[in-house]
Amino acid sequence: MKSNRQFEPPHAAWPFDLRVFAVVCGLWALCLALSASLPAIDVDLVDPIETIFAGVRFNGYDARLVLIVEAGIFAVIAVGIFFHRRWGLLLGLWYMVEVVMSHLAFVIAYLPMRSEWENVRAVASQGPMIVLITLYLWIRAVDLIFAPQPGEARERTTSDASHRNAVRANSAAGDIAAIAD
């Protein structure tokens, strides 16, 4: 007995470690949100919050706002990857590339300033780890991003073998059939 269901190609399996990555992104979002909000509770303390976004250093309330935005970005990445959405991987890759470029821009911009060498050294030492995280995400996600989705796969009307036979039968010369495999 044959069924009338169409054949559905198998979906690319999402690796378990990407789900772990999503959980880590969610925890990092929570840490960023807490670090942005906890110092705001006690106003007697000196505001030590600093952050870098897009190669620009932010201090004080501006840094808190940037940290909350970054926490939101990491939370969206975590939700997207955890629920196996392609946009979560794309957002994660885009953001990690932005972080790599941001750190590089900060190091290049502040390297000539002798008073900033300590900060430049700290940011530059984070660079290799950030690049490795970005490469890990790219390696694990490239097949999932560029794999055709079930709705995008086009149906074939004829098989390759029947197409070759039709070309050979209709060939004027009979001995040469130009078939591209």
CYANA upper distance limits for C-alpha pairs under 8 A (distance plus 0.5 A):
  8 GLU  CA    150 PRO  CA      7.67
  9 PRO  CA    150 PRO  CA      7.51
 11 HIS  CA    149 GLN  CA      8.16
 11 HIS  CA    150 PRO  CA      8.08
 12 ALA  CA    143 ASP  CA      8.15
 12 ALA  CA    144 LEU  CA      6.86
 12 ALA  CA    147 ALA  CA      7.76
 14 TRP  CA     18 LEU  CA      7.61
 14 TRP  CA     84 HIS  CA      7.60
 14 TRP  CA    144 LEU  CA      7.81
 15 PRO  CA     19 ARG  CA      7.77
 15 PRO  CA    140 ARG  CA      8.15
 16 PHE  CA     20 VAL  CA      7.07
 17 ASP  CA     21 PHE  CA      6.57
 18 LEU  CA     22 ALA  CA      6.67
 18 LEU  CA     81 ILE  CA      7.45
 18 LEU  CA     82 PHE  CA      8.09
 18 LEU  CA    140 ARG  CA      8.05
 19 ARG  CA     23 VAL  CA      6.89
 19 ARG  CA     81 ILE  CA      7.11
 19 ARG  CA     82 PHE  CA      5.73
 20 VAL  CA     24 VAL  CA      6.76
 21 PHE  CA     25 CYS  CA      6.65
 21 PHE  CA     78 ALA  CA      8.19
 22 ALA  CA     26 GLY  CA      6.71
 22 ALA  CA     77 ILE  CA      7.55
 22 ALA  CA     78 ALA  CA      4.70
 22 ALA  CA     79 VAL  CA      7.53
 22 ALA  CA     81 ILE  CA      6.19
 22 ALA  CA     82 PHE  CA      5.94
 23 VAL  CA     27 LEU  CA      6.73
 23 VAL  CA     78 ALA  CA      6.84
 23 VAL  CA     82 PHE  CA      7.95
 24 VAL  CA     28 TRP  CA      6.56
 24 VAL  CA     78 ALA  CA      8.32
 25 CYS  CA     29 ALA  CA      6.62
 25 CYS  CA     74 PHE  CA      6.04
 25 CYS  CA     75 ALA  CA      7.15
 25 CYS  CA     77 ILE  CA      7.54
 25 CYS  CA     78 ALA  CA      5.81
 26 GLY  CA     30 LEU  CA      6.84
 26 GLY  CA     74 PHE  CA      6.87
 26 GLY  CA     75 ALA  CA      5.74
 26 GLY  CA     78 ALA  CA      5.79
 26 GLY  CA     79 VAL  CA      8.31
 27 LEU  CA     31 CYS  CA      6.75
 28 TRP  CA     32 LEU  CA      6.62
 28 TRP  CA     71 ALA  CA      7.84
 28 TRP  CA     74 PHE  CA      7.62
 29 ALA  CA     33 ALA  CA      6.64
 29 ALA  CA     70 GLU  CA      7.82
 29 ALA  CA     71 ALA  CA      4.62
 29 ALA  CA     72 GLY  CA      7.20
 29 ALA  CA     73 ILE  CA      8.30
 29 ALA  CA     74 PHE  CA      5.75
 29 ALA  CA     75 ALA  CA      6.05
 30 LEU  CA     34 LEU  CA      6.63
 30 LEU  CA     71 ALA  CA      7.27
 31 CYS  CA     35 SER  CA      6.53
 31 CYS  CA     71 ALA  CA      8.45
 32 LEU  CA     36 ALA  CA      6.62
 32 LEU  CA     67 LEU  CA      6.38
 32 LEU  CA     68 ILE  CA      7.27
 32 LEU  CA     70 GLU  CA      7.87
 32 LEU  CA     71 ALA  CA      5.93
 33 ALA  CA     37 SER  CA      6.72
 33 ALA  CA     67 LEU  CA      7.14
 33 ALA  CA     68 ILE  CA      5.96
 33 ALA  CA     71 ALA  CA      6.17
 34 LEU  CA     38 LEU  CA      6.23
 35 SER  CA     39 PRO  CA      7.51
 35 SER  CA     67 LEU  CA      8.45
 36 ALA  CA     40 ALA  CA      7.88
 36 ALA  CA     49 ILE  CA      8.28
 36 ALA  CA     63 ALA  CA      8.25
 36 ALA  CA     64 ARG  CA      5.23
 36 ALA  CA     65 LEU  CA      8.03
 36 ALA  CA     67 LEU  CA      6.39
 36 ALA  CA     68 ILE  CA      6.95
 37 SER  CA     41 ILE  CA      7.45
 37 SER  CA     64 ARG  CA      7.75
 38 LEU  CA     42 ASP  CA      8.02
 39 PRO  CA     43 VAL  CA      7.85
 39 PRO  CA     45 LEU  CA      8.08
 39 PRO  CA     47 ASP  CA      7.67
 47 ASP  CA     60 GLY  CA      6.33
 48 PRO  CA     59 ASN  CA      8.23
 48 PRO  CA     60 GLY  CA      7.63
 49 ILE  CA     59 ASN  CA      6.38
 49 ILE  CA     60 GLY  CA      6.18
 49 ILE  CA     63 ALA  CA      6.81
 49 ILE  CA     64 ARG  CA      7.71
 50 GLU  CA     57 ARG  CA      7.40
 50 GLU  CA     58 PHE  CA      6.09
 50 GLU  CA     59 ASN  CA      5.16
 50 GLU  CA     60 GLY  CA      7.32
 50 GLU  CA     63 ALA  CA      6.18
 51 THR  CA     57 ARG  CA      6.24
 51 THR  CA     58 PHE  CA      5.79
 51 THR  CA     59 ASN  CA      7.26
 51 THR  CA     63 ALA  CA      6.12
 51 THR  CA     66 VAL  CA      7.99
 51 THR  CA     67 LEU  CA      7.81
 52 ILE  CA     56 VAL  CA      5.90
 52 ILE  CA     57 ARG  CA      4.97
 52 ILE  CA     58 PHE  CA      6.56
 52 ILE  CA    102 SER  CA      7.99
 52 ILE  CA    103 HIS  CA      8.30
 52 ILE  CA    106 PHE  CA      8.42
 53 PHE  CA     57 ARG  CA      7.16
 53 PHE  CA     58 PHE  CA      8.13
 53 PHE  CA     66 VAL  CA      7.90
 53 PHE  CA     99 VAL  CA      8.06
 53 PHE  CA    102 SER  CA      6.78
 54 ALA  CA     98 GLU  CA      7.54
 54 ALA  CA     99 VAL  CA      7.83
 54 ALA  CA    101 MET  CA      7.93
 54 ALA  CA    102 SER  CA      5.03
 54 ALA  CA    103 HIS  CA      8.35
 54 ALA  CA    105 ALA  CA      8.18
 55 GLY  CA    101 MET  CA      8.04
 55 GLY  CA    102 SER  CA      4.71
 55 GLY  CA    103 HIS  CA      6.57
 55 GLY  CA    104 LEU  CA      7.94
 55 GLY  CA    105 ALA  CA      5.52
 55 GLY  CA    106 PHE  CA      5.02
 56 VAL  CA    102 SER  CA      8.27
 56 VAL  CA    106 PHE  CA      7.20
 58 PHE  CA     62 ASP  CA      6.31
 58 PHE  CA     63 ALA  CA      5.26
 58 PHE  CA     66 VAL  CA      8.26
 59 ASN  CA     63 ALA  CA      5.32
 59 ASN  CA     64 ARG  CA      8.39
 60 GLY  CA     64 ARG  CA      6.98
 61 TYR  CA     65 LEU  CA      6.79
 62 ASP  CA     66 VAL  CA      6.76
 63 ALA  CA     67 LEU  CA      6.54
 64 ARG  CA     68 ILE  CA      6.72
 65 LEU  CA     69 VAL  CA      6.79
 66 VAL  CA     70 GLU  CA      6.61
 67 LEU  CA     71 ALA  CA      6.52
 68 ILE  CA     72 GLY  CA      6.73
 69 VAL  CA     73 ILE  CA      6.79
 70 GLU  CA     74 PHE  CA      6.71
 71 ALA  CA     75 ALA  CA      6.60
 72 GLY  CA     76 VAL  CA      6.72
 73 ILE  CA     77 ILE  CA      6.71
 74 PHE  CA     78 ALA  CA      6.57
 74 PHE  CA     92 GLY  CA      8.46
 75 ALA  CA     79 VAL  CA      6.73
 76 VAL  CA     80 GLY  CA      6.57
 76 VAL  CA     88 GLY  CA      7.71
 77 ILE  CA     81 ILE  CA      6.59
 77 ILE  CA     88 GLY  CA      5.49
 77 ILE  CA     89 LEU  CA      7.68
 77 ILE  CA     91 LEU  CA      6.81
 77 ILE  CA     92 GLY  CA      6.15
 78 ALA  CA     82 PHE  CA      6.32
 78 ALA  CA     88 GLY  CA      7.78
 79 VAL  CA     83 PHE  CA      6.63
 79 VAL  CA     88 GLY  CA      7.75
 80 GLY  CA     84 HIS  CA      6.74
 80 GLY  CA     85 ARG  CA      5.58
 80 GLY  CA     86 ARG  CA      7.88
 80 GLY  CA     87 TRP  CA      7.07
 80 GLY  CA     88 GLY  CA      4.42
 80 GLY  CA     89 LEU  CA      7.65
 81 ILE  CA     85 ARG  CA      6.25
 81 ILE  CA     86 ARG  CA      7.99
 81 ILE  CA     88 GLY  CA      5.40
 81 ILE  CA     89 LEU  CA      6.53
 84 HIS  CA     88 GLY  CA      8.11
 85 ARG  CA     89 LEU  CA      7.59
 86 ARG  CA     90 LEU  CA      6.88
 86 ARG  CA    144 LEU  CA      7.69
 86 ARG  CA    145 ILE  CA      6.43
 87 TRP  CA     91 LEU  CA      6.43
 88 GLY  CA     92 GLY  CA      6.53
 89 LEU  CA     93 LEU  CA      6.59
 89 LEU  CA    137 LEU  CA      8.48
 89 LEU  CA    141 ALA  CA      7.06
 89 LEU  CA    145 ILE  CA      7.79
 90 LEU  CA     94 TRP  CA      6.53
 90 LEU  CA    145 ILE  CA      7.94
 91 LEU  CA     95 TYR  CA      6.50
 92 GLY  CA     96 MET  CA      6.61
 92 GLY  CA    137 LEU  CA      8.36
 93 LEU  CA     97 VAL  CA      6.63
 93 LEU  CA    134 THR  CA      7.22
 93 LEU  CA    137 LEU  CA      7.23
 93 LEU  CA    138 TRP  CA      7.27
 94 TRP  CA     98 GLU  CA      6.71
 95 TYR  CA     99 VAL  CA      6.69
 96 MET  CA    100 VAL  CA      6.78
 96 MET  CA    130 ILE  CA      8.00
 96 MET  CA    133 ILE  CA      8.31
 96 MET  CA    134 THR  CA      6.11
 97 VAL  CA    101 MET  CA      6.70
 97 VAL  CA    134 THR  CA      7.28
 98 GLU  CA    102 SER  CA      6.37
 99 VAL  CA    103 HIS  CA      6.64
 99 VAL  CA    130 ILE  CA      8.09
100 VAL  CA    104 LEU  CA      6.73
100 VAL  CA    127 GLY  CA      7.42
100 VAL  CA    130 ILE  CA      6.93
100 VAL  CA    131 VAL  CA      6.99
101 MET  CA    105 ALA  CA      6.50
102 SER  CA    106 PHE  CA      6.63
103 HIS  CA    107 VAL  CA      6.71
103 HIS  CA    123 VAL  CA      6.92
103 HIS  CA    124 ALA  CA      7.68
103 HIS  CA    127 GLY  CA      7.42
104 LEU  CA    108 ILE  CA      6.70
104 LEU  CA    124 ALA  CA      8.21
104 LEU  CA    127 GLY  CA      8.35
105 ALA  CA    109 ALA  CA      6.46
106 PHE  CA    110 TYR  CA      6.50
106 PHE  CA    120 VAL  CA      7.92
106 PHE  CA    123 VAL  CA      8.44
107 VAL  CA    111 LEU  CA      6.12
107 VAL  CA    120 VAL  CA      5.89
107 VAL  CA    123 VAL  CA      7.56
107 VAL  CA    124 ALA  CA      7.08
108 ILE  CA    112 PRO  CA      8.46
110 TYR  CA    116 GLU  CA      6.80
110 TYR  CA    117 TRP  CA      8.07
110 TYR  CA    120 VAL  CA      7.15
111 LEU  CA    116 GLU  CA      7.59
111 LEU  CA    117 TRP  CA      6.91
111 LEU  CA    120 VAL  CA      6.92
113 MET  CA    117 TRP  CA      7.29
116 GLU  CA    120 VAL  CA      6.59
117 TRP  CA    121 ARG  CA      6.43
118 GLU  CA    122 ALA  CA      6.81
119 ASN  CA    123 VAL  CA      6.68
120 VAL  CA    124 ALA  CA      6.40
121 ARG  CA    125 SER  CA      6.54
122 ALA  CA    126 GLN  CA      7.13
123 VAL  CA    127 GLY  CA      7.19
124 ALA  CA    128 PRO  CA      8.48
126 GLN  CA    130 ILE  CA      6.86
127 GLY  CA    131 VAL  CA      6.65
128 PRO  CA    132 LEU  CA      6.65
129 MET  CA    133 ILE  CA      6.72
130 ILE  CA    134 THR  CA      6.71
131 VAL  CA    135 LEU  CA      6.62
132 LEU  CA    136 TYR  CA      6.52
133 ILE  CA    137 LEU  CA      6.69
134 THR  CA    138 TRP  CA      6.68
135 LEU  CA    139 ILE  CA      6.55
136 TYR  CA    140 ARG  CA      6.66
137 LEU  CA    141 ALA  CA      6.35
138 TRP  CA    142 VAL  CA      6.15
140 ARG  CA    144 LEU  CA      8.32
141 ALA  CA    145 ILE  CA      6.47
142 VAL  CA    146 PHE  CA      6.65
143 ASP  CA    147 ALA  CA      6.13
148 PRO  CA    152 GLU  CA      6.36
148 PRO  CA    153 ALA  CA      6.50
149 GLN  CA    153 ALA  CA      6.98
158 THR  CA    162 SER  CA      6.97
158 THR  CA    163 HIS  CA      6.95
159 SER  CA    163 HIS  CA      6.69
160 ASP  CA    164 ARG  CA      6.65
161 ALA  CA    165 ASN  CA      6.75
162 SER  CA    166 ALA  CA      6.63
163 HIS  CA    167 VAL  CA      6.75
164 ARG  CA    168 ARG  CA      6.68
164 ARG  CA    179 ILE  CA      7.33
165 ASN  CA    169 ALA  CA      6.57
166 ALA  CA    170 ASN  CA      6.65
167 VAL  CA    171 SER  CA      6.41
167 VAL  CA    177 ALA  CA      7.11
167 VAL  CA    178 ALA  CA      8.42
167 VAL  CA    179 ILE  CA      8.20
168 ARG  CA    174 GLY  CA      7.15
168 ARG  CA    176 ILE  CA      8.27
168 ARG  CA    177 ALA  CA      6.06
169 ALA  CA    174 GLY  CA      7.81
170 ASN  CA    174 GLY  CA      8.34
171 SER  CA    175 ASP  CA      8.35
171 SER  CA    176 ILE  CA      7.84
171 SER  CA    177 ALA  CA      6.77
